[in-house]
Amino acid sequence: MQAGSEDDTALLLTVVGSFRKEALGRLHKGSDASQMLDQEMSTRLLHLACKHDVVQCARFLLEGGHGITASSVDARDQLARTPLHVAAEAHSAWCVELLLSKNTRTDLRLVDAKRPLLALDIALMSIRYSDGSV
């Protein structure tokens, strides 16, 4: 995602706009399916932005506007991770700071390997795995 890697909000808007236009062309605008598409797209893009620490794109996705449905700060992905879990695992400091300023819940746990993990647990585990100390 070039828009994410360069934190280019204008490029993000262009990509999202063209994707949304094509997808909505296949659905009846205003239908429940189109609203679900908008919400899911925003959530997926927010998780991607948090993974790559592109804070301006993440902020834009949280606030919405310009035809983009705002994503919930605690929206879970297909693996039940919140944006904070994703940002913590990737050590995306700017996005962690943004999410905390938007009152993300820090008490949400992710069940991984049958252990309930907080975002802080995930961040600490990813440090140990990356330096080989586990």
Sequence and secondary structure as in RCSB ss.txt:
>XXXX:A:sequence
MQAGSEDDTALLLTVVGSFRKEALGRLHKGSDASQMLDQEMSTRLLHLACKHDVVQCARFLLEGGHGITASSVDA
RDQLARTPLHVAAEAHSAWCVELLLSKNTRTDLRLVDAKRPLLALDIALMSIRYSDGSV
>XXXX:A:secstr
 HHHHTT HHHHHHHHHHHHHHHHHTS TTSHHHHHHHHHHHHHHHHHHHHTT HHHHHHHHH BTTB    TT 
  TTS  HHHHHHHTT HHHHHHHHHTT  S   EEETTEEE HHHHHHHHHHHHHT  
